[in-house]
Amino acid sequence: MDRDQAYIEMLGFATKMQFEVSLILEAKAIEAEKAKNWLCNHLFSAEFNDHEAQLMQAIEIHQQMIDVIDGLTKLENGLGKNLMIVLGHNKSSEDSRFGGGNS
């Protein structure tokens, strides 16, 4: 397999991974909506001593989703850096970003 074919295959895998990440984010958005509805309908301010206790309860419920979104953000940043390398983009080279340089 030559270099160009390997790069094309890497881009294909990156595309598949992006699709899977989008499915994860869609599922997490649905989960977050359900949690929001439950919180709005079941946790009333009268049930807590102060607003801080109510806020901490909501944060505990959403912490797992926050962690997943944070992990996916880190994954996306890594994928973005890899794709920039594969595509030949270099932060220090303005020419390569605008089509100049050695294409």
C-alpha positions as CSV (number, residue, x, y, z in Angstrom):
1,M,0.0,0.0,0.0
2,D,1.5,3.4,-1.0
3,R,1.5,6.5,1.1
4,D,-1.5,8.2,-0.6
5,Q,-3.6,5.1,-0.2
6,A,-2.7,4.9,3.5
7,Y,-3.7,8.5,4.0
8,I,-7.0,7.9,2.3
9,E,-7.6,4.9,4.5
10,M,-6.8,7.0,7.6
11,L,-9.2,9.7,6.5
12,G,-11.9,7.1,6.0
13,F,-11.4,5.7,9.5
14,A,-11.5,9.3,10.9
15,T,-14.8,9.8,9.1
16,K,-16.2,6.6,10.6
17,M,-15.0,7.7,14.1
18,Q,-16.6,11.1,13.7
19,F,-19.9,9.4,12.8
20,E,-19.7,7.3,16.0
21,V,-18.8,10.3,18.1
22,S,-21.9,12.1,16.7
23,L,-24.0,9.1,17.7
24,I,-22.6,9.3,21.2
25,L,-23.3,13.0,21.4
26,E,-26.8,12.5,20.2
27,A,-27.5,9.8,22.8
28,K,-26.0,12.1,25.5
29,A,-28.2,15.0,24.4
30,I,-31.3,12.8,24.8
31,E,-30.1,11.6,28.2
32,A,-29.4,15.2,29.3
33,E,-32.9,16.2,28.2
34,K,-34.5,13.4,30.2
35,A,-32.4,14.3,33.2
36,K,-33.4,18.0,32.9
37,N,-37.0,17.1,32.7
38,W,-36.8,14.8,35.7
39,L,-34.9,17.5,37.7
40,C,-37.5,20.2,36.8
41,N,-40.4,17.9,37.8
42,H,-39.0,16.3,40.9
43,L,-36.5,18.5,42.6
44,F,-38.2,21.5,44.1
45,S,-36.5,24.2,46.0
46,A,-38.7,23.5,49.1
47,E,-37.0,20.1,49.4
48,F,-33.5,21.6,50.0
49,N,-32.1,23.7,52.8
50,D,-30.5,26.2,50.5
51,H,-29.9,26.9,46.8
52,E,-26.4,25.5,47.0
53,A,-27.6,22.1,48.1
54,Q,-30.1,22.1,45.2
55,L,-27.3,23.1,42.7
56,M,-25.0,20.4,44.0
57,Q,-27.7,17.7,43.5
58,A,-28.1,18.8,39.9
59,I,-24.3,18.8,39.3
60,E,-24.0,15.3,40.7
61,I,-26.6,14.1,38.3
62,H,-25.0,15.8,35.3
63,Q,-21.4,15.1,36.2
64,Q,-21.2,11.9,34.2
65,M,-22.4,13.6,31.1
66,I,-20.0,16.5,31.7
67,D,-17.1,13.9,32.0
68,V,-18.2,12.2,28.7
69,I,-18.4,15.5,26.8
70,D,-15.0,16.5,28.2
71,G,-13.5,13.2,27.1
72,L,-15.0,13.5,23.6
73,T,-13.7,17.1,23.3
74,K,-10.2,15.8,24.1
75,L,-10.6,13.0,21.5
76,E,-11.8,15.5,18.9
77,N,-8.8,17.7,19.6
78,G,-6.5,14.8,19.1
79,L,-8.2,13.7,15.9
80,G,-8.0,17.3,14.6
81,K,-4.2,17.4,15.2
82,N,-3.8,14.1,13.4
83,L,-5.9,15.2,10.4
84,M,-3.8,18.4,10.2
85,I,-0.7,16.3,10.0
86,V,-2.1,13.9,7.4
87,L,-3.3,16.8,5.3
88,G,0.1,18.5,5.5
89,H,-1.0,21.6,7.4
90,N,1.5,23.2,9.7
91,K,0.8,25.9,12.2
92,S,4.0,27.7,11.4
93,S,3.4,27.7,7.6
94,E,0.8,30.1,6.4
95,D,1.4,29.0,2.8
96,S,0.2,25.5,3.3
97,R,-3.1,26.7,4.8
98,F,-3.9,28.8,1.8
99,G,-2.9,26.3,-1.0
100,G,0.6,27.6,-1.5
101,G,3.7,25.7,-0.7
102,N,4.4,22.1,-1.8
103,S,1.1,20.4,-2.6
